[in-house]
Amino acid sequence: MSEGLRLVRHDRPSVRAEAAAMAIMSEAFDPAYGEAWNAAQLSSFVTLPGVTLTIAQINGAWLGFSLVRMIADEAELLLLAVGRQWRGRGVGKALLNDCLAMTRLSGIETLHLEVRENNPAVHFYRSIGFEQVHFRPRYYRGRDGTSYDALSFRLKL
């Protein structure tokens, strides 16, 4: 893990945290795939009960974030993004481990997520123990009109 890494959770709307997430997302997600959310989508989700936005930072620099929604005994990892220059340094794993700790402490039994079929993160999620349970054909539409399947994963906690 990167030395000095700090994870800051926000369970209420925070203009600064949302701005950080949008800045990270615009740099981390390739627009060719159509996965990134816009500011209005992010703002609408962070106002919902059970939603936590966690920002990873070192010395005030934003490195990555996760967005998790917990409902009853299930949770969904809605977004996880790490800036390109911080990939491979344990930031994504730290964010996911934080998500797992937070959901377990909340009594969550199952964590779900969905990811584009050809996203390299698929290997990361499988290595953590997520199992593929479904797929959505042509769920993501890239900038050039190309469609990509979405893979749905589940982790029993």
C-alpha atoms as an extended CHARMM CRD file, in Angstrom:
* protein
*
       157  EXT
         1         1  MET       CA              0.0000000000        0.0000000000        0.0000000000  PROA      1               0.0000000000
         2         2  SER       CA              1.1500000000        3.5300000000       -0.6350000000  PROA      2               0.0000000000
         3         3  GLU       CA              2.7790000000        5.1110000000        2.4310000000  PROA      3               0.0000000000
         4         4  GLY       CA              0.6840000000        7.8750000000        3.9410000000  PROA      4               0.0000000000
         5         5  LEU       CA             -2.5250000000        6.7050000000        2.2650000000  PROA      5               0.0000000000
         6         6  ARG       CA             -5.6150000000        8.0510000000        4.0090000000  PROA      6               0.0000000000
         7         7  LEU       CA             -9.1950000000        6.9480000000        3.3480000000  PROA      7               0.0000000000
         8         8  VAL       CA            -11.8790000000        9.4980000000        4.1830000000  PROA      8               0.0000000000
         9         9  ARG       CA            -15.4820000000        8.3170000000        4.2890000000  PROA      9               0.0000000000
        10        10  HSD       CA            -18.3890000000       10.6250000000        3.5170000000  PROA      10              0.0000000000
        11        11  ASP       CA            -21.8430000000        9.3170000000        4.3920000000  PROA      11              0.0000000000
        12        12  ARG       CA            -23.5040000000       12.6900000000        3.7980000000  PROA      12              0.0000000000
        13        13  PRO       CA            -23.3260000000       14.8600000000        0.6920000000  PROA      13              0.0000000000
        14        14  SER       CA            -20.0820000000       16.8220000000        0.5050000000  PROA      14              0.0000000000
        15        15  VAL       CA            -19.4170000000       19.2000000000       -2.3750000000  PROA      15              0.0000000000
        16        16  ARG       CA            -15.6600000000       18.7720000000       -1.9390000000  PROA      16              0.0000000000
        17        17  ALA       CA            -15.8340000000       14.9530000000       -1.8750000000  PROA      17              0.0000000000
        18        18  GLU       CA            -18.0780000000       14.8960000000       -4.9340000000  PROA      18              0.0000000000
        19        19  ALA       CA            -15.6810000000       17.2160000000       -6.7750000000  PROA      19              0.0000000000
        20        20  ALA       CA            -12.8060000000       14.9020000000       -5.8560000000  PROA      20              0.0000000000
        21        21  ALA       CA            -14.7150000000       11.8650000000       -7.1300000000  PROA      21              0.0000000000
        22        22  MET       CA            -15.5990000000       13.6160000000      -10.3930000000  PROA      22              0.0000000000
        23        23  ALA       CA            -11.9820000000       14.6780000000      -10.9400000000  PROA      23              0.0000000000
        24        24  ILE       CA            -10.7470000000       11.1410000000      -10.3020000000  PROA      24              0.0000000000
        25        25  MET       CA            -13.4740000000        9.6010000000      -12.4590000000  PROA      25              0.0000000000
        26        26  SER       CA            -12.7900000000       11.8750000000      -15.4280000000  PROA      26              0.0000000000
        27        27  GLU       CA             -9.1380000000       10.8490000000      -15.3470000000  PROA      27              0.0000000000
        28        28  ALA       CA             -9.5870000000        7.1630000000      -14.4210000000  PROA      28              0.0000000000
        29        29  PHE       CA            -12.3960000000        6.0650000000      -16.7560000000  PROA      29              0.0000000000
        30        30  ASP       CA            -11.6860000000        5.8970000000      -20.4670000000  PROA      30              0.0000000000
        31        31  PRO       CA            -14.5380000000        7.8320000000      -22.1410000000  PROA      31              0.0000000000
        32        32  ALA       CA            -14.4660000000        5.3530000000      -25.0130000000  PROA      32              0.0000000000
        33        33  TYR       CA            -16.4310000000        2.8710000000      -22.8540000000  PROA      33              0.0000000000
        34        34  GLY       CA            -19.2070000000        5.0830000000      -21.5020000000  PROA      34              0.0000000000
        35        35  GLU       CA            -18.8640000000        3.9800000000      -17.8540000000  PROA      35              0.0000000000
        36        36  ALA       CA            -18.2350000000        7.2460000000      -16.0410000000  PROA      36              0.0000000000
        37        37  TRP       CA            -21.0820000000        8.9920000000      -14.2790000000  PROA      37              0.0000000000
        38        38  ASN       CA            -21.8330000000       12.6610000000      -14.6610000000  PROA      38              0.0000000000
        39        39  ALA       CA            -21.9680000000       15.0800000000      -11.7090000000  PROA      39              0.0000000000
        40        40  ALA       CA            -25.7650000000       14.9790000000      -11.4950000000  PROA      40              0.0000000000
        41        41  GLN       CA            -25.7870000000       11.1730000000      -11.2890000000  PROA      41              0.0000000000
        42        42  LEU       CA            -23.1660000000       11.1780000000       -8.5550000000  PROA      42              0.0000000000
        43        43  SER       CA            -24.9340000000       13.9210000000       -6.5870000000  PROA      43              0.0000000000
        44        44  SER       CA            -28.2420000000       12.0800000000       -6.7320000000  PROA      44              0.0000000000
        45        45  PHE       CA            -26.6920000000        8.9120000000       -5.3190000000  PROA      45              0.0000000000
        46        46  VAL       CA            -24.7210000000       10.4480000000       -2.4610000000  PROA      46              0.0000000000
        47        47  THR       CA            -27.9390000000       11.9050000000       -1.0300000000  PROA      47              0.0000000000
        48        48  LEU       CA            -29.5090000000        8.4510000000       -0.6420000000  PROA      48              0.0000000000
        49        49  PRO       CA            -29.5300000000        6.7330000000        2.7510000000  PROA      49              0.0000000000
        50        50  GLY       CA            -26.9380000000        3.9780000000        3.1080000000  PROA      50              0.0000000000
        51        51  VAL       CA            -24.5250000000        5.4640000000        0.5470000000  PROA      51              0.0000000000
        52        52  THR       CA            -20.8820000000        6.1230000000        1.4140000000  PROA      52              0.0000000000
        53        53  LEU       CA            -18.3310000000        7.8760000000       -0.7600000000  PROA      53              0.0000000000
        54        54  THR       CA            -14.7490000000        7.1470000000        0.3010000000  PROA      54              0.0000000000
        55        55  ILE       CA            -11.8710000000        9.2300000000       -1.0340000000  PROA      55              0.0000000000
        56        56  ALA       CA             -8.2840000000        7.9090000000       -1.0060000000  PROA      56              0.0000000000
        57        57  GLN       CA             -5.6670000000       10.6090000000       -0.6040000000  PROA      57              0.0000000000
        58        58  ILE       CA             -2.0470000000       11.2660000000        0.2500000000  PROA      58              0.0000000000
        59        59  ASN       CA             -1.0480000000       14.7210000000        1.4930000000  PROA      59              0.0000000000
        60        60  GLY       CA             -4.3290000000       16.1190000000        0.1900000000  PROA      60              0.0000000000
        61        61  ALA       CA             -3.8830000000       14.6690000000       -3.3300000000  PROA      61              0.0000000000
        62        62  TRP       CA             -6.8610000000       12.6700000000       -4.5520000000  PROA      62              0.0000000000
        63        63  LEU       CA             -5.8770000000        9.1620000000       -5.6950000000  PROA      63              0.0000000000
        64        64  GLY       CA             -9.0990000000        7.1860000000       -5.9530000000  PROA      64              0.0000000000
        65        65  PHE       CA            -12.5730000000        6.6710000000       -4.5530000000  PROA      65              0.0000000000
        66        66  SER       CA            -15.2710000000        4.1200000000       -3.9380000000  PROA      66              0.0000000000
        67        67  LEU       CA            -19.0300000000        4.5570000000       -3.8200000000  PROA      67              0.0000000000
        68        68  VAL       CA            -21.0020000000        1.9420000000       -1.8830000000  PROA      68              0.0000000000
        69        69  ARG       CA            -24.7270000000        1.5730000000       -1.2490000000  PROA      69              0.0000000000
        70        70  MET       CA            -25.9740000000       -0.5950000000        1.6420000000  PROA      70              0.0000000000
        71        71  ILE       CA            -29.5730000000       -1.7380000000        1.8740000000  PROA      71              0.0000000000
        72        72  ALA       CA            -30.7910000000       -4.2780000000        4.4500000000  PROA      72              0.0000000000
        73        73  ASP       CA            -28.2680000000       -7.1660000000        4.3500000000  PROA      73              0.0000000000
        74        74  GLU       CA            -26.8390000000       -6.4220000000        0.8930000000  PROA      74              0.0000000000
        75        75  ALA       CA            -24.4870000000       -3.8330000000       -0.5240000000  PROA      75              0.0000000000
        76        76  GLU       CA            -23.3870000000       -2.7730000000       -3.9760000000  PROA      76              0.0000000000
        77        77  LEU       CA            -20.0270000000       -1.3650000000       -4.9250000000  PROA      77              0.0000000000
        78        78  LEU       CA            -21.3340000000        1.1760000000       -7.4140000000  PROA      78              0.0000000000
        79        79  LEU       CA            -18.0020000000        2.7100000000       -8.4150000000  PROA      79              0.0000000000
        80        80  LEU       CA            -14.3380000000        2.1840000000       -7.6820000000  PROA      80              0.0000000000
        81        81  ALA       CA            -11.8040000000        4.3290000000       -9.4910000000  PROA      81              0.0000000000
        82        82  VAL       CA             -8.0750000000        4.9420000000       -9.1220000000  PROA      82              0.0000000000
        83        83  GLY       CA             -6.1660000000        7.6110000000      -10.9980000000  PROA      83              0.0000000000
        84        84  ARG       CA             -3.9360000000        6.1340000000      -13.6890000000  PROA      84              0.0000000000
        85        85  GLN       CA             -0.6800000000        7.2120000000      -12.0350000000  PROA      85              0.0000000000
        86        86  TRP       CA             -1.7060000000        5.4930000000       -8.7630000000  PROA      86              0.0000000000
        87        87  ARG       CA             -2.6820000000        2.1050000000      -10.1990000000  PROA      87              0.0000000000
        88        88  GLY       CA             -0.6620000000       -0.8790000000       -9.0740000000  PROA      88              0.0000000000
        89        89  ARG       CA              0.2440000000        0.7820000000       -5.7610000000  PROA      89              0.0000000000
        90        90  GLY       CA             -2.4560000000       -0.7380000000       -3.5540000000  PROA      90              0.0000000000
        91        91  VAL       CA             -4.9250000000        2.1400000000       -3.6640000000  PROA      91              0.0000000000
        92        92  GLY       CA             -7.7350000000        0.1010000000       -5.2440000000  PROA      92              0.0000000000
        93        93  LYS       CA             -7.1220000000       -2.7860000000       -2.8620000000  PROA      93              0.0000000000
        94        94  ALA       CA             -7.1690000000       -0.4030000000        0.1270000000  PROA      94              0.0000000000
        95        95  LEU       CA            -10.4760000000        1.0750000000       -1.0510000000  PROA      95              0.0000000000
        96        96  LEU       CA            -11.9780000000       -2.3770000000       -1.5660000000  PROA      96              0.0000000000
        97        97  ASN       CA            -10.7100000000       -3.6430000000        1.8090000000  PROA      97              0.0000000000
        98        98  ASP       CA            -12.2370000000       -0.5620000000        3.4460000000  PROA      98              0.0000000000
        99        99  CYS       CA            -15.5140000000       -1.2960000000        1.6790000000  PROA      99              0.0000000000
       100       100  LEU       CA            -15.4200000000       -4.9100000000        2.8980000000  PROA      100             0.0000000000
       101       101  ALA       CA            -14.6800000000       -3.8540000000        6.4870000000  PROA      101             0.0000000000
       102       102  MET       CA            -17.4380000000       -1.2240000000        6.4530000000  PROA      102             0.0000000000
       103       103  THR       CA            -20.0480000000       -3.5930000000        5.0280000000  PROA      103             0.0000000000
       104       104  ARG       CA            -19.1370000000       -6.4330000000        7.3850000000  PROA      104             0.0000000000
       105       105  LEU       CA            -19.4250000000       -4.1130000000       10.3950000000  PROA      105             0.0000000000
       106       106  SER       CA            -22.8730000000       -3.0910000000        9.1280000000  PROA      106             0.0000000000
       107       107  GLY       CA            -24.0720000000       -6.7000000000        9.0560000000  PROA      107             0.0000000000
       108       108  ILE       CA            -24.0190000000       -6.9630000000        5.2810000000  PROA      108             0.0000000000
       109       109  GLU       CA            -24.0140000000      -10.5470000000        4.0270000000  PROA      109             0.0000000000
       110       110  THR       CA            -23.4860000000      -10.0280000000        0.2870000000  PROA      110             0.0000000000
       111       111  LEU       CA            -21.6020000000       -7.4510000000       -1.7620000000  PROA      111             0.0000000000
       112       112  HSD       CA            -22.4850000000       -6.9940000000       -5.4330000000  PROA      112             0.0000000000
       113       113  LEU       CA            -20.7700000000       -5.1600000000       -8.2500000000  PROA      113             0.0000000000
       114       114  GLU       CA            -20.9800000000       -4.8390000000      -12.0030000000  PROA      114             0.0000000000
       115       115  VAL       CA            -18.1440000000       -4.2370000000      -14.4200000000  PROA      115             0.0000000000
       116       116  ARG       CA            -17.5520000000       -4.0600000000      -18.1670000000  PROA      116             0.0000000000
       117       117  GLU       CA            -16.5730000000       -7.4670000000      -19.5620000000  PROA      117             0.0000000000
       118       118  ASN       CA            -13.1620000000       -6.3830000000      -20.8770000000  PROA      118             0.0000000000
       119       119  ASN       CA            -12.2150000000       -4.1900000000      -17.9260000000  PROA      119             0.0000000000
       120       120  PRO       CA             -8.8750000000       -5.3200000000      -16.4320000000  PROA      120             0.0000000000
       121       121  ALA       CA            -10.4680000000       -4.9390000000      -12.9600000000  PROA      121             0.0000000000
       122       122  VAL       CA            -12.3380000000       -8.2200000000      -13.5960000000  PROA      122             0.0000000000
       123       123  HSD       CA             -9.1500000000      -10.1110000000      -12.6710000000  PROA      123             0.0000000000
       124       124  PHE       CA             -8.7410000000       -8.0260000000       -9.5060000000  PROA      124             0.0000000000
       125       125  TYR       CA            -12.2970000000       -8.7440000000       -8.3290000000  PROA      125             0.0000000000
       126       126  ARG       CA            -11.9700000000      -12.4530000000       -9.0490000000  PROA      126             0.0000000000
       127       127  SER       CA             -8.6910000000      -12.5840000000       -7.0900000000  PROA      127             0.0000000000
       128       128  ILE       CA            -10.5390000000      -11.1640000000       -4.0500000000  PROA      128             0.0000000000
       129       129  GLY       CA            -13.1390000000      -13.9390000000       -4.2850000000  PROA      129             0.0000000000
       130       130  PHE       CA            -16.0030000000      -12.3590000000       -6.2180000000  PROA      130             0.0000000000
       131       131  GLU       CA            -17.9000000000      -14.8580000000       -8.3310000000  PROA      131             0.0000000000
       132       132  GLN       CA            -19.6650000000      -13.9840000000      -11.5750000000  PROA      132             0.0000000000
       133       133  VAL       CA            -23.3980000000      -14.5460000000      -11.2370000000  PROA      133             0.0000000000
       134       134  HSD       CA            -24.8550000000      -12.8690000000      -14.3160000000  PROA      134             0.0000000000
       135       135  PHE       CA            -24.1400000000      -10.7570000000      -17.3500000000  PROA      135             0.0000000000
       136       136  ARG       CA            -26.0470000000       -8.0290000000      -19.1440000000  PROA      136             0.0000000000
       137       137  PRO       CA            -25.5930000000       -8.1140000000      -22.9020000000  PROA      137             0.0000000000
       138       138  ARG       CA            -24.6860000000       -4.8040000000      -24.5510000000  PROA      138             0.0000000000
       139       139  TYR       CA            -25.1180000000       -2.8780000000      -21.2750000000  PROA      139             0.0000000000
       140       140  TYR       CA            -22.3800000000       -0.2960000000      -21.8610000000  PROA      140             0.0000000000
       141       141  ARG       CA            -22.3160000000        1.7950000000      -25.0120000000  PROA      141             0.0000000000
       142       142  GLY       CA            -19.0060000000        3.3290000000      -25.9750000000  PROA      142             0.0000000000
       143       143  ARG       CA            -18.5150000000        6.7130000000      -27.5220000000  PROA      143             0.0000000000
       144       144  ASP       CA            -18.2140000000        5.1340000000      -30.9780000000  PROA      144             0.0000000000
       145       145  GLY       CA            -21.4450000000        3.1350000000      -30.5400000000  PROA      145             0.0000000000
       146       146  THR       CA            -19.7330000000       -0.1660000000      -29.7000000000  PROA      146             0.0000000000
       147       147  SER       CA            -21.5940000000       -2.1790000000      -27.0850000000  PROA      147             0.0000000000
       148       148  TYR       CA            -19.9820000000       -4.0480000000      -24.2100000000  PROA      148             0.0000000000
       149       149  ASP       CA            -21.4610000000       -6.6670000000      -21.9260000000  PROA      149             0.0000000000
       150       150  ALA       CA            -21.6010000000       -6.0670000000      -18.1760000000  PROA      150             0.0000000000
       151       151  LEU       CA            -20.5950000000       -8.8150000000      -15.7710000000  PROA      151             0.0000000000
       152       152  SER       CA            -22.3640000000       -9.0220000000      -12.4120000000  PROA      152             0.0000000000
       153       153  PHE       CA            -20.3560000000      -10.3160000000       -9.4640000000  PROA      153             0.0000000000
       154       154  ARG       CA            -21.1720000000      -11.3060000000       -5.8970000000  PROA      154             0.0000000000
       155       155  LEU       CA            -19.0890000000      -11.8300000000       -2.7830000000  PROA      155             0.0000000000
       156       156  LYS       CA            -20.5440000000      -13.5810000000        0.2500000000  PROA      156             0.0000000000
       157       157  LEU       CA            -19.1900000000      -11.8820000000        3.3750000000  PROA      157             0.0000000000
